[in-house]
Amino acid sequence: MKSLLKIFIVPLLALCVAAGCTGTKSNSGKERNFVTVRDGEFYIGDSLYRFVGANFWYGGILGSEKYGDRERLGRELDYLKSIGITNLRVLVGGDGETGIESHISPVLQTAPGVYNDTLLQGLDYFIAELEKRDMNAVLYLNNAWEWSGGYGTYLEWTGHGPAPLPKDGYKEYVDYVSQFVLDDSAKALALNHVRNIVGRTNSITGEPYSQSPAIMSWQIANEPRAFSREGKRALADWLRTTAAAIKEIDPNHLVSTGSEGKYGCEVDLDLWAEIHNYPEIDYANIHIWPYNWNWIDKSTPDGVVADVDSACKYTLAYIDEHYEKMAGAKPIVLEEFGYPRDSMAIAPGSPTTGRDAYYEYVFSIIRDSGKINGSNFWGWGGFAEPAHRTWEPGDDYSGDPAQEDQGLNSVFAADSSTVAVITKMTKALKK
């Protein structure tokens, strides 16, 4: 009987969601609507859904009683909603041993399938708080980069030896993690994590995650890459297989990849388009990092202000080539874009002249071109007060993960000019 249900019922539910059957009822009998995709656009119920959101990777940690700060979480969510930010991109991870240099702490998955229950309950709490506020989250389940474990930790767990750290060199890291998409055992461990989380029941609400209206999308990984030309086909196959597994467990929610765009596909724009046109993938992702990608002059700290025009030019070109390749078949979300503070400063409230100009330009593209259906800036630092340039245990969490300068790419509540730019855009989307 179970096999028959799997054959007939699950595909019918998926078809219902694709056709716009967006409502279900909670245990309380309250009608809820999920985010869906129709005709190249996002909808909630029958209402078109376009958004300006934020990256808030530490949301689940902040919701934890032991490690987080629930009072701060409530303040952050209330403030974000007050400025029109209701879509948050959040990590569901943290893999490996505790105390590893450059890794986030605490760790969610300490060994394959072994979880810190306090952190899981923190994620439950976070999702329940989003539900109360009619907010949405994109939850990513893996990471190509070392700061939360991800690829490197799964390779360690399958016998590949210690994963390199940033101080060991970029090439050393890439050579190591390029093995992930080619290693069936490592991918199997990652898939088990996906199943464990997607199939979870919320300890706060008593309902399966699959029934939560707060979840917009399950995302396979943060910036998944092959890290080699030889692994490109394996990357595509892994993303499609994982997406299909998520759909089988939870047909109510969208599935996304977390891709940077062509830079996440070994500069192969055709591969990016192929992956995002798979029926198991509901919408397309791109990320844009002008400073990291050398689109501005990095020889002087003043480059972040002086070279904004260059950053804008390359940004438009990157958006255009991906939009033209997708040809309107599916929505595109610019789910990461970041820009440093003036003079590479980190303090909340310090000048953000370059960032404000860049954000204004990105938002003008989203507002006027119709090429981008949603966006999440990187990242929300909110009410954090970073104590050190590099994160140390006990410090406030900000938008920048542990291995990066704390506050450099973060938007704090004290950054009044940037908050004003964001609020102007959220109000424009409501018109």
C-alpha positions as CSV (number, residue, x, y, z in Angstrom):
1,M,0.0,0.0,0.0
2,K,2.8,2.4,0.8
3,S,4.4,1.9,-2.6
4,L,1.0,2.6,-4.3
5,L,0.6,5.8,-2.3
6,K,4.1,6.8,-3.3
7,I,3.4,6.1,-7.0
8,F,0.1,7.9,-7.2
9,I,-0.5,10.4,-4.4
10,V,2.9,12.2,-4.3
11,P,2.9,13.0,-8.1
12,L,-0.7,14.2,-7.8
13,L,0.2,16.5,-5.0
14,A,3.1,17.9,-7.0
15,L,0.9,18.5,-10.0
16,C,-1.6,20.3,-7.7
17,V,1.1,22.6,-6.4
18,A,2.3,23.3,-10.0
19,A,-1.2,24.1,-11.1
20,G,-1.7,26.7,-8.3
21,C,-3.5,24.6,-5.7
22,T,-1.8,26.6,-3.1
23,G,-3.9,26.2,0.0
24,T,-4.0,23.7,2.8
25,K,-5.2,23.8,6.3
26,S,-3.2,23.7,9.5
27,N,-4.2,21.7,12.6
28,S,-6.0,24.8,13.8
29,G,-8.0,24.9,10.6
30,K,-6.4,28.1,9.4
31,E,-6.1,28.4,5.7
32,R,-2.5,28.8,4.5
33,N,-0.9,29.6,1.2
34,F,2.4,28.5,-0.1
35,V,4.7,30.4,-2.6
36,T,4.2,28.9,-6.0
37,V,5.4,29.6,-9.6
38,R,3.1,30.2,-12.5
39,D,4.0,31.7,-15.9
40,G,7.4,32.8,-14.9
41,E,6.2,34.6,-11.8
42,F,5.9,33.9,-8.0
43,Y,2.5,33.9,-6.4
44,I,1.1,33.5,-2.9
45,G,-2.4,32.4,-3.4
46,D,-3.7,34.5,-6.3
47,S,-1.4,37.5,-5.5
48,L,1.8,38.2,-7.5
49,Y,4.8,37.9,-5.2
50,R,7.9,40.0,-5.8
51,F,10.2,40.7,-2.9
52,V,13.3,42.4,-1.5
53,G,14.7,40.1,1.1
54,A,17.9,39.6,3.2
55,N,20.4,36.9,3.9
56,F,20.1,36.0,7.5
57,W,22.1,32.8,7.7
58,Y,22.1,32.6,11.5
59,G,18.3,32.9,12.0
60,G,18.0,29.3,13.2
61,I,20.9,29.7,15.7
62,L,19.4,32.9,17.0
63,G,16.2,31.0,17.8
64,S,18.0,28.5,20.0
65,E,17.5,28.8,23.8
66,K,21.1,27.8,24.7
67,Y,23.1,29.3,22.0
68,G,21.0,32.1,20.6
69,D,19.0,35.1,21.7
70,R,15.3,34.8,21.2
71,E,14.7,38.4,22.4
72,R,17.0,39.7,19.7
73,L,15.4,37.4,17.1
74,G,12.0,38.9,17.8
75,R,13.5,42.4,17.5
76,E,15.2,41.6,14.3
77,L,12.1,40.1,12.7
78,D,9.9,42.9,13.8
79,Y,12.3,45.5,12.5
80,L,12.8,43.7,9.2
81,K,9.1,43.5,8.6
82,S,8.7,47.2,9.5
83,I,11.0,48.1,6.6
84,G,9.3,45.7,4.2
85,I,11.7,42.8,4.4
86,T,9.7,39.6,4.7
87,N,11.9,37.1,2.9
88,L,15.0,35.7,4.6
89,R,17.6,33.2,3.3
90,V,18.8,31.0,6.1
91,L,21.3,28.2,6.7
92,V,20.2,24.8,7.9
93,G,23.6,23.4,8.6
94,G,26.9,23.7,10.4
95,D,28.6,20.3,10.0
96,G,31.6,18.7,11.6
97,E,33.6,19.2,14.8
98,T,33.2,22.2,17.0
99,G,35.9,24.8,17.4
100,I,37.4,24.6,13.8
101,E,39.1,27.8,12.8
102,S,36.9,29.9,10.4
103,H,33.8,27.7,10.9
104,I,30.6,28.8,12.4
105,S,29.7,27.7,15.9
106,P,27.8,25.9,17.3
107,V,27.5,23.0,14.9
108,L,24.1,21.5,14.0
109,Q,25.3,18.1,12.6
110,T,28.2,16.8,14.7
111,A,28.5,13.5,12.9
112,P,26.6,11.9,10.0
113,G,22.9,12.1,11.0
114,V,23.8,13.1,14.6
115,Y,22.2,16.5,15.5
116,N,22.3,19.1,18.2
117,D,18.7,19.0,19.3
118,T,18.8,22.4,20.9
119,L,19.7,23.9,17.5
120,L,17.0,21.9,15.7
121,Q,14.5,23.3,18.2
122,G,16.0,26.8,17.5
123,L,15.2,26.3,13.8
124,D,11.6,25.2,14.8
125,Y,11.2,28.3,16.9
126,F,12.5,30.5,14.1
127,I,10.1,29.0,11.6
128,A,7.2,29.4,14.1
129,E,8.1,33.1,14.6
130,L,8.1,33.6,10.8
131,E,4.6,32.0,10.6
132,K,3.3,34.5,13.2
133,R,4.5,37.4,11.1
134,D,3.6,36.1,7.7
135,M,7.2,36.0,6.7
136,N,9.0,33.6,4.4
137,A,12.3,31.8,4.3
138,V,14.6,30.1,1.8
139,L,16.4,27.3,3.8
140,Y,19.7,26.0,2.3
141,L,20.9,22.6,3.4
142,N,24.5,22.4,2.3
143,N,27.4,24.7,1.5
144,A,30.2,24.5,-1.1
145,W,32.3,26.7,1.2
146,E,34.2,25.8,4.3
147,W,32.5,28.2,6.8
148,S,29.7,25.9,7.7
149,G,31.3,22.5,6.9
150,G,29.3,21.4,3.9
151,Y,31.3,19.7,1.0
152,G,34.5,19.5,3.0
153,T,32.9,17.9,6.1
154,Y,31.1,15.3,4.0
155,L,34.4,14.4,2.3
156,E,36.1,14.2,5.7
157,W,33.4,11.8,6.9
158,T,33.9,9.6,3.9
159,G,37.7,9.2,4.4
160,H,39.3,12.0,2.3
161,G,41.4,13.4,5.2
162,P,41.2,16.8,6.8
163,A,39.6,19.6,4.7
164,P,41.9,22.6,4.0
165,L,41.2,25.9,5.7
166,P,41.3,29.3,4.1
167,K,44.9,29.8,5.3
168,D,45.9,26.7,3.4
169,G,45.2,28.4,0.1
170,Y,42.3,28.7,-2.4
171,K,43.7,26.2,-4.8
172,E,44.2,23.6,-2.1
173,Y,40.6,24.0,-1.0
174,V,39.2,23.8,-4.6
175,D,41.3,20.7,-5.3
176,Y,39.9,19.0,-2.2
177,V,36.2,19.9,-2.5
178,S,36.1,19.2,-6.3
179,Q,35.8,15.6,-5.1
180,F,32.4,16.1,-3.6
181,V,30.2,15.9,-6.7
182,L,32.2,12.8,-7.8
183,D,31.9,10.9,-4.5
184,D,28.7,8.9,-4.2
185,S,29.3,8.3,-0.5
186,A,29.7,12.0,0.4
187,K,26.6,12.8,-1.7
188,A,24.7,10.1,0.1
189,L,25.5,11.6,3.5
190,A,24.3,15.0,2.2
191,L,21.1,13.5,1.0
192,N,20.4,11.9,4.3
193,H,20.7,15.4,5.9
194,V,18.3,16.7,3.4
195,R,15.8,14.0,4.2
196,N,16.2,14.5,7.9
197,I,15.5,18.2,7.8
198,V,12.8,18.3,5.0
199,G,10.9,15.5,6.7
200,R,11.1,17.0,10.2
201,T,8.0,17.9,12.3
202,N,8.2,21.3,14.1
203,S,8.5,20.8,17.9
204,I,6.9,24.2,18.5
205,T,3.9,24.0,16.2
206,G,3.5,20.2,16.1
207,E,3.2,20.3,12.3
208,P,5.5,18.9,9.6
209,Y,7.8,21.4,7.9
210,S,6.0,20.4,4.7
211,Q,2.9,22.2,6.0
212,S,4.6,25.5,7.0
213,P,3.6,28.6,5.0
214,A,6.8,30.3,6.2
215,I,9.0,28.1,4.0
216,M,9.2,29.5,0.5
217,S,11.9,27.1,-0.8
218,W,14.2,24.3,0.1
219,Q,17.6,25.1,-1.3
220,I,20.1,22.4,-2.1
221,A,23.2,24.3,-1.2
222,N,24.9,27.6,-0.8
223,E,26.7,28.3,-4.1
224,P,27.0,24.6,-5.2
225,R,29.9,24.2,-7.7
226,A,31.6,21.3,-9.4
227,F,35.0,23.0,-8.8
228,S,36.3,21.3,-12.0
229,R,35.3,20.9,-15.6
230,E,35.3,17.1,-15.1
231,G,32.6,17.4,-12.4
232,K,30.1,19.6,-14.4
233,R,27.9,16.7,-15.4
234,A,28.0,15.2,-11.9
235,L,27.0,18.6,-10.5
236,A,24.0,18.8,-12.7
237,D,22.9,15.2,-11.9
238,W,23.4,15.7,-8.2
239,L,21.3,18.8,-8.1
240,R,18.5,17.2,-10.1
241,T,18.5,14.0,-8.0
242,T,18.5,16.0,-4.7
243,A,15.7,18.2,-6.0
244,A,13.6,15.2,-6.9
245,A,14.1,13.7,-3.4
246,I,13.0,16.9,-1.8
247,K,9.8,17.0,-4.0
248,E,9.0,13.4,-3.0
249,I,9.1,14.3,0.7
250,D,7.5,17.8,0.5
251,P,5.5,18.5,-2.7
252,N,4.1,21.8,-1.2
253,H,7.3,23.9,-1.3
254,L,9.5,25.2,-4.1
255,V,13.0,23.8,-4.7
256,S,16.0,25.9,-5.7
257,T,19.7,25.3,-6.2
258,G,21.5,28.2,-4.6
259,S,23.7,28.7,-7.7
260,E,25.8,31.8,-8.3
261,G,24.9,31.7,-12.0
262,K,27.5,30.9,-14.7
263,Y,30.3,31.4,-12.1
264,G,28.8,28.5,-10.2
265,C,28.9,26.3,-13.3
266,E,32.6,26.7,-14.3
267,V,31.6,29.8,-16.4
268,D,29.3,27.6,-18.4
269,L,26.1,29.6,-19.0
270,D,24.5,26.8,-20.9
271,L,25.0,24.4,-18.0
272,W,23.4,26.9,-15.6
273,A,20.3,27.2,-18.0
274,E,20.1,23.4,-18.3
275,I,20.1,22.9,-14.5
276,H,17.5,25.6,-13.9
277,N,15.2,24.3,-16.6
278,Y,14.9,20.9,-15.0
279,P,11.3,20.4,-13.9
280,E,12.4,19.5,-10.4
281,I,13.9,23.0,-10.0
282,D,11.2,25.7,-9.6
283,Y,13.2,28.9,-10.2
284,A,16.7,30.2,-11.1
285,N,19.3,31.8,-8.8
286,I,22.2,34.1,-9.4
287,H,24.6,35.8,-7.0
288,I,26.7,38.9,-7.6
289,W,29.8,40.0,-5.7
290,P,31.5,43.0,-7.4
291,Y,34.4,43.3,-5.0
292,N,35.2,39.5,-4.7
293,W,34.9,39.2,-8.5
294,N,37.4,42.0,-9.2
295,W,34.8,44.3,-10.9
296,I,36.2,47.2,-8.9
297,D,39.6,48.5,-8.1
298,K,40.9,46.5,-5.1
299,S,44.3,48.2,-5.0
300,T,42.9,51.0,-2.7
301,P,40.2,51.0,0.0
302,D,38.7,54.0,-1.9
303,G,37.9,51.7,-4.8
304,V,34.6,50.7,-3.3
305,V,33.4,54.3,-3.7
306,A,35.3,55.4,-6.8
307,D,34.5,52.3,-8.9
308,V,30.8,52.0,-8.3
309,D,30.1,52.7,-12.0
310,S,32.2,49.7,-13.0
311,A,30.4,47.5,-10.5
312,C,27.0,48.6,-11.9
313,K,28.1,48.0,-15.5
314,Y,29.2,44.5,-14.9
315,T,26.2,43.8,-12.7
316,L,23.8,44.7,-15.5
317,A,25.7,42.6,-18.0
318,Y,25.6,39.6,-15.7
319,I,21.9,39.9,-15.1
320,D,21.1,40.4,-18.8
321,E,23.0,37.3,-20.0
322,H,21.2,35.1,-17.4
323,Y,17.8,36.6,-18.1
324,E,18.3,36.1,-21.9
325,K,19.3,32.5,-21.4
326,M,16.3,31.8,-19.2
327,A,14.0,33.6,-21.6
328,G,11.3,34.2,-19.0
329,A,10.6,30.5,-18.5
330,K,11.1,30.7,-14.8
331,P,11.6,33.4,-12.2
332,I,15.1,34.6,-11.4
333,V,16.1,35.5,-7.9
334,L,19.3,37.6,-7.2
335,E,19.6,36.0,-3.8
336,E,23.0,37.3,-2.9
337,F,24.5,40.6,-3.7
338,G,27.0,42.3,-1.4
339,Y,29.1,45.4,-1.3
340,P,31.7,46.5,1.3
341,R,31.6,49.6,3.4
342,D,33.6,52.6,2.5
343,S,37.3,52.2,3.3
344,M,36.7,48.6,4.1
345,A,35.4,49.6,7.5
346,I,33.3,47.3,9.7
347,A,31.6,49.4,12.4
348,P,27.8,49.7,12.4
349,G,26.8,53.1,11.2
350,S,30.1,53.8,9.4
351,P,29.9,55.3,5.9
352,T,28.4,53.3,3.1
353,T,28.5,55.7,0.2
354,G,29.6,53.1,-2.3
355,R,27.2,50.5,-1.1
356,D,24.2,52.8,-1.1
357,A,24.9,53.8,-4.7
358,Y,25.3,50.2,-5.7
359,Y,22.1,49.1,-3.9
360,E,20.2,51.9,-5.6
361,Y,21.3,50.7,-9.0
362,V,20.5,47.1,-8.3
363,F,17.1,48.0,-7.0
364,S,16.5,50.1,-10.1
365,I,17.1,47.1,-12.3
366,I,14.7,45.0,-10.3
367,R,12.1,47.7,-10.2
368,D,12.2,48.8,-13.8
369,S,13.4,45.9,-16.0
370,G,11.1,43.0,-14.9
371,K,14.2,40.7,-15.3
372,I,14.5,39.8,-11.6
373,N,11.6,38.5,-9.5
374,G,13.1,38.7,-6.1
375,S,16.3,39.6,-4.3
376,N,18.1,39.0,-1.0
377,F,21.0,41.4,-0.1
378,W,23.9,40.1,1.9
379,G,23.5,40.3,4.7
380,W,21.5,41.4,7.6
381,G,23.5,42.3,10.7
382,G,20.6,44.1,12.4
383,F,21.3,44.9,16.1
384,A,24.6,43.1,16.3
385,E,27.6,44.8,17.8
386,P,30.7,43.0,16.5
387,A,33.4,42.8,19.2
388,H,36.2,41.7,16.9
389,R,37.1,42.0,13.2
390,T,37.0,38.2,13.0
391,W,34.2,36.4,14.8
392,E,35.0,34.7,18.1
393,P,32.8,32.5,20.3
394,G,30.5,34.7,22.3
395,D,30.4,37.5,19.8
396,D,27.1,38.6,18.3
397,Y,26.2,37.0,14.9
398,S,26.2,39.4,12.0
399,G,25.6,39.1,8.3
400,D,29.2,38.0,7.7
401,P,30.1,34.4,8.5
402,A,33.0,33.5,10.8
403,Q,35.9,33.6,8.3
404,E,35.0,37.1,7.0
405,D,35.4,40.6,8.4
406,Q,32.5,41.1,10.8
407,G,30.4,44.0,9.5
408,L,32.2,44.5,6.2
409,N,29.2,43.4,4.0
410,S,26.6,43.6,6.8
411,V,23.7,45.9,6.9
412,F,23.0,47.0,10.5
413,A,20.0,48.8,11.8
414,A,22.3,51.7,12.5
415,D,23.1,52.0,8.8
416,S,20.4,54.6,8.3
417,S,21.3,55.5,4.7
418,T,21.3,51.9,3.5
419,V,18.1,51.1,5.4
420,A,16.5,54.1,3.7
421,V,17.5,52.8,0.3
422,I,16.1,49.4,1.1
423,T,12.8,50.8,2.5
424,K,12.4,53.0,-0.6
425,M,12.5,49.8,-2.7
426,T,10.2,47.7,-0.6
427,K,7.6,50.5,-0.7
428,A,8.0,50.7,-4.5
429,L,7.2,47.0,-4.9
430,K,3.9,47.5,-3.0
431,K,2.6,50.1,-5.5
